[in-house]
């Protein structure tokens, strides 16, 4: 099963193609680049069209996107790119899941063996991707982020389609996919807050490939 991970930005839009093989999990990686001197709308169109072409070549089963747009402040430029990217994903009927930067970093931190409170920097993400993928070529941090998005997406897809079980998930994946918080105190005592991605179809993941 092939998944595509995306770390979207206007300057360097990172992408990574992942197959989940134990020996060679990485198929390909790269970046779509635009210049700040270009007309803003032309940059969006170029990135959207490049993403559409990549999707047609790769034909991923699932696409993962790192976007800090949920319950957070974000620039108009990033949100514009988010919409253009979602247009390409929906038009190409891609099953799509969204992960926050913190969730992506947590997965990389776990595989790198860093302590839980370790603040993952760009160099850490690159080190984690290099070690996990076995790809010795020089890594760009946008590609490294995209690699871990693709890894998380692969794990989510495998779990969603029952190819692996809860017992196969690592602690980060289990919390990210399945967490349900039950309030023990205050006015919300006894109430549930569902944060697990697995329970949030049409909010955090979308089965556009089934339409």
Backbone as JSON, one array per atom type, in Angstrom:
{
  "sequence": "XXXXXXXXXXXXXXXXXXXXXXXXXXXXXXXXXXXXXXXXXXXXXXXXXXXXXXXXXXXXXXXXXXXXXXXXXXXXXXXXXXXXXXXXXXXXXXXXXXXXXXXXXXXXXXXXXXXXXXXXXXXXXXXXXXXXXXXXXXXXXXXXXXXXXXXXXXXXXXXXXXXXXXXXXXXXXXXXXXXXXXXXXXXXXXXXXXXXXXXXXXXXXXXXXXX",
  "N": [[0.84, -1.19, 0.0], [0.57, 2.17, -0.87], [1.33, 5.33, 0.44], [1.04, 8.89, 0.53], [2.77, 11.59, 1.79], [2.46, 14.97, 2.85], [4.02, 18.07, 3.36], [3.12, 21.06, 3.47], [4.05, 24.17, 2.11], [4.48, 27.52, 0.93], [6.96, 28.21, -0.14], [8.7, 25.92, -0.1], [7.37, 23.04, -0.76], [7.06, 20.13, 0.69], [7.15, 16.62, -0.11], [6.53, 13.09, 0.21], [6.76, 9.71, -0.68], [5.56, 6.69, 0.44], [5.85, 3.24, 1.32], [5.8, 1.42, 3.36], [7.36, -0.85, 3.6], [9.52, -2.92, 5.5], [12.28, -3.05, 5.06], [12.81, -1.17, 2.99], [11.19, 1.46, 3.25], [10.75, 3.91, 2.03], [9.8, 5.3, -1.06], [10.03, 7.53, -2.79], [10.9, 11.04, -2.75], [10.62, 14.64, -2.43], [10.43, 18.15, -3.41], [8.19, 20.84, -4.13], [8.84, 23.92, -5.43], [8.47, 27.47, -5.11], [8.9, 30.94, -5.92], [9.09, 33.85, -3.87], [8.82, 36.2, -5.19], [7.04, 35.78, -7.18], [3.69, 36.15, -8.49], [1.11, 35.92, -6.12], [-1.23, 34.3, -6.51], [-0.49, 32.79, -8.69], [1.45, 31.17, -7.57], [-0.05, 29.52, -5.87], [-1.63, 28.17, -7.76], [0.33, 26.84, -9.27], [1.46, 25.09, -7.34], [-0.8, 23.58, -6.64], [-1.35, 22.35, -9.12], [1.01, 20.92, -9.54], [0.83, 19.14, -7.4], [-1.45, 17.7, -8.16], [-0.48, 16.42, -10.47], [1.5, 14.81, -9.33], [-0.07, 13.1, -7.72], [-1.46, 11.68, -9.71], [0.62, 10.24, -10.82], [1.69, 8.74, -8.65], [-0.55, 7.53, -7.45], [-1.73, 7.14, -4.76], [-2.98, 5.21, -1.95], [-3.82, 6.48, 0.31], [-3.62, 9.83, 1.47], [-1.67, 11.95, 3.47], [-1.68, 15.0, 5.29], [0.15, 17.63, 6.65], [-0.99, 20.15, 8.56], [-1.37, 23.13, 10.33], [-3.98, 24.16, 10.91], [-6.21, 23.68, 12.38], [-8.08, 24.69, 15.07], [-6.24, 26.72, 15.68], [-4.13, 29.62, 15.25], [-3.48, 30.88, 12.01], [-1.77, 31.87, 9.04], [-3.09, 33.89, 6.37], [-1.98, 33.19, 3.96], [-1.09, 30.5, 4.3], [-3.52, 29.25, 4.8], [-4.78, 29.7, 2.38], [-3.2, 28.09, 0.71], [-3.78, 25.63, 1.84], [-6.5, 25.35, 1.1], [-6.3, 25.27, -1.73], [-4.77, 22.96, -2.0], [-6.47, 21.05, -0.87], [-8.49, 21.15, -2.74], [-7.21, 19.94, -4.95], [-6.82, 17.37, -3.88], [-9.45, 16.49, -3.36], [-10.58, 16.64, -5.92], [-9.08, 14.72, -7.22], [-9.94, 12.5, -5.97], [-8.85, 11.5, -3.5], [-8.37, 9.63, -0.6], [-7.98, 11.16, 2.48], [-6.09, 12.33, 5.27], [-5.61, 14.45, 8.07], [-2.95, 15.78, 9.97], [-1.6, 17.38, 12.85], [1.3, 19.53, 13.27], [2.53, 18.97, 15.77], [1.68, 16.35, 16.3], [2.88, 14.92, 14.24], [5.58, 15.37, 14.85], [5.69, 14.04, 17.3], [5.51, 11.34, 16.56], [7.9, 11.04, 15.1], [9.73, 11.64, 17.14], [9.31, 9.52, 18.91], [10.23, 7.3, 17.38], [12.84, 8.05, 17.08], [13.75, 7.84, 19.6], [13.87, 9.83, 21.5], [13.43, 11.67, 24.61], [10.14, 12.2, 26.1], [9.49, 14.94, 26.45], [11.16, 16.2, 24.76], [12.01, 18.76, 22.55], [11.37, 18.75, 19.26], [13.44, 19.68, 16.72], [14.26, 21.01, 13.41], [16.57, 19.66, 12.6], [16.4, 17.33, 14.12], [14.14, 16.1, 13.04], [15.05, 15.55, 10.49], [17.16, 13.78, 11.11], [15.7, 11.68, 12.24], [14.15, 10.83, 10.03], [16.15, 10.04, 8.23], [17.36, 7.89, 9.62], [15.17, 6.11, 9.97], [14.25, 5.63, 7.37], [16.47, 4.77, 6.0], [17.59, 5.99, 3.87], [20.37, 7.42, 2.57], [20.88, 9.79, 1.27], [21.14, 13.4, 1.13], [18.93, 15.08, 3.24], [16.18, 17.31, 3.13], [14.49, 19.46, 5.42], [11.76, 19.84, 4.98], [11.08, 17.68, 3.38], [11.67, 15.68, 5.2], [9.73, 16.11, 7.21], [7.48, 15.56, 5.64], [7.93, 12.88, 5.18], [7.44, 11.72, 7.7], [4.79, 12.37, 7.99], [3.75, 10.79, 5.95], [4.42, 8.28, 6.99], [2.84, 8.17, 9.36], [0.35, 8.32, 8.13], [0.29, 5.95, 6.67], [0.26, 4.08, 8.78], [-2.16, 4.8, 9.99], [-3.98, 4.22, 7.92], [-3.56, 1.44, 7.63], [-4.52, 0.59, 10.11], [-7.16, 1.53, 10.04], [-8.24, -0.01, 7.98], [-8.17, -2.45, 9.14], [-5.89, -4.04, 8.93], [-3.92, -4.06, 10.74], [-3.97, -4.28, 14.33], [-5.12, -2.77, 17.45], [-3.23, -3.63, 19.23], [-0.94, -3.59, 17.74], [-0.21, -0.99, 17.52], [2.0, 1.71, 18.29], [2.68, 3.65, 21.33], [2.32, 6.41, 20.72], [0.82, 6.35, 18.33], [-1.45, 4.96, 19.21], [-2.56, 6.79, 21.07], [-3.0, 8.99, 19.38], [-4.74, 7.99, 17.39], [-6.9, 6.8, 18.8], [-7.66, 8.08, 21.16], [-9.81, 8.93, 23.83], [-10.96, 11.26, 25.95], [-12.01, 11.35, 29.28], [-13.64, 13.4, 31.42], [-12.85, 13.99, 34.78], [-13.33, 15.75, 36.79], [-14.96, 18.83, 37.85], [-17.46, 20.82, 36.05], [-17.83, 19.34, 33.78], [-17.58, 16.72, 34.49], [-17.52, 13.27, 33.96], [-18.21, 13.48, 31.31], [-17.36, 12.95, 27.84], [-14.61, 13.61, 25.69], [-13.81, 13.36, 22.48], [-10.88, 12.81, 20.86], [-9.41, 11.19, 19.24], [-8.28, 10.42, 16.01], [-9.36, 8.36, 14.49], [-12.08, 8.27, 15.1], [-13.16, 10.45, 13.88], [-14.27, 10.97, 11.28], [-14.8, 12.87, 8.32], [-14.03, 15.12, 9.57], [-11.37, 15.04, 10.57], [-10.38, 13.09, 8.9], [-11.02, 12.06, 5.53], [-12.9, 10.25, 3.25], [-12.61, 10.56, 0.38], [-11.93, 9.07, -1.79], [-13.84, 7.12, -1.99], [-16.06, 8.18, -3.07]],
  "CA": [[0.0, 0.0, 0.0], [1.36, 3.39, -1.01], [0.77, 6.56, 0.99], [1.73, 10.12, 0.16], [2.79, 12.57, 2.87], [2.66, 16.33, 2.37], [4.35, 19.16, 4.28], [2.84, 22.15, 2.53], [4.43, 25.56, 2.33], [4.54, 28.21, -0.35], [8.33, 28.27, -0.65], [9.18, 24.56, -0.34], [6.26, 22.13, -0.48], [7.68, 18.81, 0.76], [6.32, 15.44, -0.3], [7.22, 11.82, 0.39], [5.97, 8.53, -1.06], [5.9, 5.68, 1.46], [5.19, 1.96, 1.04], [5.68, 0.63, 4.58], [8.26, -1.99, 3.63], [10.43, -2.84, 6.64], [13.65, -2.82, 4.6], [12.87, 0.04, 2.17], [9.87, 2.07, 3.36], [10.64, 5.12, 1.22], [9.84, 5.13, -2.51], [10.54, 8.74, -3.42], [10.65, 12.26, -2.0], [11.02, 15.83, -3.16], [9.8, 19.42, -3.04], [7.72, 21.79, -5.13], [9.36, 25.22, -4.98], [8.04, 28.7, -5.77], [9.62, 32.13, -5.48], [8.25, 34.88, -3.23], [8.65, 37.31, -6.13], [5.96, 35.43, -8.1], [2.34, 36.57, -8.12], [0.65, 34.97, -5.11], [-2.19, 33.33, -7.02], [0.24, 31.88, -9.57], [2.13, 30.2, -6.72], [-1.07, 28.56, -5.45], [-2.03, 27.36, -8.92], [1.45, 25.97, -9.61], [1.57, 24.04, -6.34], [-1.96, 22.71, -6.79], [-1.21, 21.55, -10.33], [2.1, 19.97, -9.3], [0.29, 18.1, -6.52], [-2.34, 16.86, -8.97], [0.35, 15.56, -11.32], [2.14, 13.8, -8.47], [-1.1, 12.13, -7.34], [-1.74, 10.82, -10.87], [1.77, 9.35, -11.0], [1.86, 7.87, -7.49], [-1.82, 6.84, -7.18], [-1.68, 6.68, -3.37], [-4.21, 4.73, -1.32], [-4.19, 7.48, 1.31], [-2.73, 10.99, 1.51], [-1.63, 12.64, 4.75], [-1.31, 16.4, 5.16], [0.46, 18.34, 7.9], [-1.52, 21.51, 8.5], [-1.73, 23.69, 11.64], [-5.12, 25.06, 10.69], [-7.33, 23.31, 13.24], [-8.05, 25.28, 16.41], [-4.99, 27.45, 15.83], [-3.95, 30.77, 14.38], [-2.73, 30.56, 10.81], [-1.71, 33.0, 8.12], [-3.98, 33.8, 5.21], [-1.28, 32.48, 2.9], [-1.11, 29.07, 4.56], [-4.88, 28.77, 4.63], [-5.03, 29.67, 0.94], [-2.56, 26.89, 0.18], [-4.58, 24.52, 2.35], [-7.7, 25.2, 0.27], [-5.92, 24.84, -3.07], [-4.33, 21.57, -1.89], [-7.67, 20.23, -0.67], [-9.17, 21.07, -4.04], [-6.54, 18.92, -5.74], [-7.07, 16.07, -3.26], [-10.85, 16.12, -3.57], [-10.79, 16.43, -7.36], [-8.43, 13.47, -7.6], [-10.58, 11.43, -5.18], [-7.87, 10.93, -2.58], [-8.63, 9.49, 0.83], [-7.07, 12.15, 3.05], [-6.11, 12.5, 6.72], [-4.85, 15.62, 8.49], [-2.23, 15.7, 11.24], [-0.97, 18.62, 13.28], [2.76, 19.41, 13.38], [2.9, 18.32, 17.02], [1.43, 14.92, 16.18], [3.93, 14.4, 13.36], [6.83, 15.4, 15.62], [5.62, 13.0, 18.33], [5.83, 10.07, 15.92], [9.33, 11.03, 14.81], [10.43, 11.61, 18.42], [9.22, 8.14, 19.42], [11.1, 6.42, 16.61], [14.22, 8.48, 17.3], [14.1, 7.49, 20.96], [14.06, 11.02, 22.32], [12.5, 11.77, 25.75], [8.82, 12.7, 25.75], [9.42, 16.4, 26.44], [12.18, 16.71, 23.85], [11.47, 19.63, 21.51], [11.91, 18.31, 17.98], [13.84, 20.72, 15.79], [14.38, 20.55, 12.03], [17.65, 18.68, 12.52], [15.91, 16.09, 14.7], [13.23, 15.49, 12.07], [15.89, 15.01, 9.42], [17.86, 12.61, 11.65], [14.73, 10.59, 12.39], [13.79, 10.34, 8.7], [17.31, 9.35, 7.68], [17.54, 6.61, 10.31], [14.04, 5.21, 9.76], [14.1, 5.29, 5.95], [17.68, 4.17, 5.47], [18.0, 6.74, 2.68], [21.53, 8.21, 3.01], [21.01, 11.06, 0.55], [20.9, 14.59, 1.93], [17.52, 15.33, 3.49], [15.65, 18.64, 3.43], [13.57, 19.29, 6.55], [10.39, 19.72, 4.48], [10.94, 16.29, 2.96], [11.66, 14.85, 6.41], [8.39, 16.24, 7.79], [6.55, 14.84, 4.76], [8.17, 11.45, 5.39], [6.76, 11.27, 8.92], [3.36, 12.43, 7.69], [3.46, 9.58, 5.18], [4.5, 7.14, 7.91], [1.62, 8.18, 10.18], [-0.78, 8.04, 7.25], [0.33, 4.51, 6.4], [-0.17, 3.38, 9.99], [-3.59, 5.05, 10.16], [-4.7, 3.47, 6.89], [-3.48, 0.03, 7.99], [-5.42, 0.35, 11.24], [-8.54, 1.78, 9.6], [-8.66, -1.13, 7.14], [-8.05, -3.67, 9.97], [-4.72, -4.84, 8.58], [-3.24, -4.17, 12.02], [-4.9, -4.08, 15.44], [-4.69, -1.84, 18.48], [-2.02, -4.2, 19.85], [0.19, -3.31, 16.87], [0.08, 0.44, 17.53], [2.89, 2.21, 19.33], [1.94, 4.55, 22.23], [1.95, 7.65, 20.03], [-0.26, 6.03, 17.4], [-2.65, 4.61, 19.97], [-3.14, 8.03, 21.59], [-3.44, 9.83, 18.27], [-5.86, 7.4, 16.65], [-8.0, 6.24, 19.58], [-7.84, 8.71, 22.46], [-11.07, 9.49, 24.31], [-10.73, 11.82, 27.28], [-13.17, 11.4, 30.16], [-13.4, 14.39, 32.47], [-13.04, 13.44, 36.12], [-13.64, 16.82, 37.72], [-15.6, 20.03, 37.34], [-18.82, 20.77, 35.49], [-17.87, 18.35, 32.7], [-17.27, 15.4, 35.05], [-18.24, 12.16, 33.36], [-18.39, 13.69, 29.88], [-16.28, 12.47, 26.99], [-14.11, 14.44, 24.61], [-13.18, 12.47, 21.52], [-9.8, 13.44, 20.1], [-8.81, 10.2, 18.35], [-8.57, 10.65, 14.59], [-10.16, 7.24, 13.98], [-13.49, 8.52, 15.35], [-13.49, 11.8, 13.41], [-14.45, 11.02, 9.83], [-15.34, 14.13, 7.81], [-13.5, 16.21, 10.39], [-9.93, 14.9, 10.48], [-10.06, 12.31, 7.72], [-12.07, 12.14, 4.52], [-12.81, 9.14, 2.3], [-12.99, 11.08, -0.93], [-11.72, 8.03, -2.79], [-15.01, 6.26, -2.04], [-17.21, 8.91, -3.63]],
  "C": [[0.88, 1.25, 0.0], [0.62, 4.57, -0.39], [1.65, 7.73, 0.58], [1.63, 11.1, 1.32], [3.15, 13.94, 2.34], [2.98, 17.27, 3.53], [4.27, 20.44, 3.46], [3.39, 23.49, 3.01], [4.57, 26.2, 0.96], [5.94, 28.17, -0.96], [8.85, 26.88, -1.01], [8.14, 23.56, 0.15], [6.83, 20.71, -0.5], [6.69, 17.68, 0.54], [7.17, 14.17, -0.17], [6.27, 10.67, 0.06], [6.48, 7.34, -0.24], [5.14, 4.39, 1.16], [5.09, 1.07, 2.27], [6.54, -0.6, 4.64], [9.25, -1.84, 4.77], [11.84, -2.48, 6.19], [13.8, -1.52, 3.81], [11.51, 0.73, 2.18], [9.66, 3.26, 2.44], [10.74, 4.79, -0.26], [10.48, 6.33, -3.18], [10.22, 9.93, -2.53], [11.11, 13.46, -2.81], [10.29, 17.06, -2.66], [9.29, 20.13, -4.29], [8.12, 23.18, -4.63], [8.77, 26.37, -5.78], [8.82, 29.86, -5.18], [8.66, 33.17, -4.92], [7.98, 36.05, -4.16], [7.51, 37.04, -7.12], [4.62, 35.94, -7.59], [1.72, 35.51, -7.22], [-0.28, 33.91, -5.68], [-1.52, 32.34, -7.96], [0.97, 30.81, -8.76], [1.15, 29.12, -6.27], [-1.42, 27.61, -6.59], [-0.93, 26.38, -9.29], [1.57, 24.81, -8.63], [0.4, 23.06, -6.43], [-1.8, 21.79, -7.99], [-0.08, 20.54, -10.2], [1.64, 18.82, -8.41], [-0.61, 17.16, -7.3], [-1.55, 15.91, -9.87], [1.02, 14.45, -10.51], [1.15, 12.71, -8.07], [-1.37, 11.16, -8.48], [-0.61, 9.83, -11.11], [1.83, 8.3, -9.89], [0.64, 6.98, -7.26], [-1.85, 6.27, -5.76], [-3.02, 6.15, -2.88], [-4.73, 5.73, -0.3], [-3.17, 8.6, 1.23], [-2.83, 11.63, 2.89], [-1.11, 14.05, 4.55], [-1.0, 16.97, 6.54], [-0.01, 19.79, 7.75], [-1.9, 22.0, 9.89], [-2.92, 24.61, 11.55], [-6.29, 24.75, 11.61], [-7.13, 23.88, 14.64], [-6.75, 26.03, 16.67], [-5.0, 28.68, 14.94], [-3.15, 30.35, 13.16], [-2.77, 31.76, 9.88], [-2.7, 32.79, 6.98], [-3.31, 33.02, 4.09], [-1.31, 30.98, 3.08], [-2.51, 28.51, 4.36], [-5.26, 28.72, 3.15], [-4.42, 28.43, 0.3], [-3.3, 25.64, 0.62], [-5.8, 24.27, 1.46], [-7.36, 24.71, -1.13], [-5.48, 23.37, -3.05], [-5.53, 20.63, -1.71], [-8.48, 20.11, -1.95], [-8.55, 19.98, -4.9], [-6.82, 17.52, -5.2], [-8.49, 15.59, -3.5], [-11.11, 15.8, -5.04], [-10.2, 15.11, -7.83], [-8.89, 12.28, -6.76], [-9.59, 10.71, -4.27], [-8.45, 10.8, -1.18], [-7.56, 10.3, 1.56], [-7.23, 12.24, 4.57], [-5.2, 13.67, 7.07], [-4.22, 15.38, 9.86], [-1.61, 17.04, 11.57], [0.55, 18.44, 13.32], [3.21, 18.7, 14.66], [2.72, 16.82, 16.97], [2.51, 14.25, 15.32], [5.26, 14.33, 14.11], [6.85, 14.31, 16.7], [5.97, 11.64, 17.76], [7.33, 9.97, 15.62], [10.15, 10.93, 16.09], [10.43, 10.2, 19.01], [10.21, 7.23, 18.7], [12.57, 6.79, 16.78], [14.69, 8.15, 18.71], [14.4, 8.67, 21.85], [13.08, 11.0, 23.5], [11.2, 12.46, 25.34], [8.71, 14.21, 25.65], [10.46, 17.03, 25.51], [11.53, 17.54, 22.75], [12.14, 19.3, 20.19], [12.17, 19.51, 17.07], [13.96, 20.14, 14.38], [15.45, 19.47, 11.9], [17.22, 17.33, 13.08], [15.0, 15.35, 13.72], [14.01, 14.86, 10.92], [16.61, 13.75, 9.89], [16.92, 11.41, 11.77], [14.36, 9.99, 11.04], [14.93, 9.55, 8.08], [17.46, 7.96, 8.29], [16.41, 5.62, 9.99], [13.95, 4.73, 8.32], [15.3, 4.52, 5.41], [18.19, 4.85, 4.22], [19.15, 7.68, 3.06], [21.69, 9.54, 2.28], [20.68, 12.23, 1.47], [19.41, 14.87, 2.02], [17.27, 16.83, 3.69], [14.6, 18.48, 4.53], [12.11, 19.21, 6.11], [10.09, 18.3, 4.01], [10.87, 15.36, 4.17], [10.3, 14.91, 7.1], [7.38, 15.45, 6.97], [6.7, 13.33, 4.93], [7.4, 10.96, 6.61], [5.25, 11.42, 8.8], [2.94, 11.18, 6.93], [3.47, 8.34, 6.05], [3.24, 7.05, 8.77], [0.4, 7.82, 9.35], [-0.85, 6.56, 6.92], [-0.19, 3.71, 7.59], [-1.67, 3.57, 10.22], [-4.41, 4.23, 9.16], [-4.7, 1.97, 7.19], [-4.44, -0.31, 9.13], [-6.87, 0.51, 10.81], [-9.07, 0.59, 8.8], [-8.45, -2.49, 7.82], [-6.92, -4.59, 9.53], [-3.79, -4.98, 9.78], [-4.27, -3.89, 13.1], [-4.34, -3.06, 16.42], [-3.4, -2.33, 19.14], [-0.76, -3.89, 19.04], [0.61, -1.85, 16.92], [1.11, 0.78, 18.6], [2.14, 3.22, 20.2], [1.49, 5.85, 21.58], [0.76, 7.41, 19.12], [-1.56, 5.72, 18.13], [-3.34, 5.85, 20.52], [-3.73, 8.86, 20.47], [-4.68, 9.28, 17.59], [-7.09, 7.15, 17.51], [-8.33, 6.99, 20.87], [-9.26, 9.24, 22.68], [-10.84, 9.96, 25.74], [-12.04, 11.86, 28.06], [-12.86, 12.35, 31.31], [-13.75, 13.8, 33.84], [-13.43, 14.48, 37.15], [-14.42, 17.93, 37.03], [-16.97, 19.8, 36.74], [-18.95, 19.73, 34.39], [-17.59, 16.93, 33.18], [-18.17, 14.33, 34.42], [-18.43, 12.28, 31.85], [-17.15, 13.24, 29.11], [-15.88, 13.54, 25.96], [-13.31, 13.54, 23.67], [-12.14, 13.22, 20.71], [-9.16, 12.48, 19.11], [-9.24, 10.38, 16.91], [-9.5, 9.58, 14.02], [-11.66, 7.5, 14.09], [-13.99, 9.8, 14.68], [-13.52, 11.9, 11.89], [-15.19, 12.3, 9.45], [-15.0, 15.32, 8.69], [-11.97, 16.21, 10.35], [-9.48, 13.93, 9.39], [-11.28, 12.19, 6.83], [-11.86, 11.03, 3.5], [-13.3, 9.59, 0.94], [-12.78, 10.06, -2.04], [-12.92, 7.1, -2.94], [-16.21, 6.92, -2.71], [-17.42, 8.57, -5.09]]
}
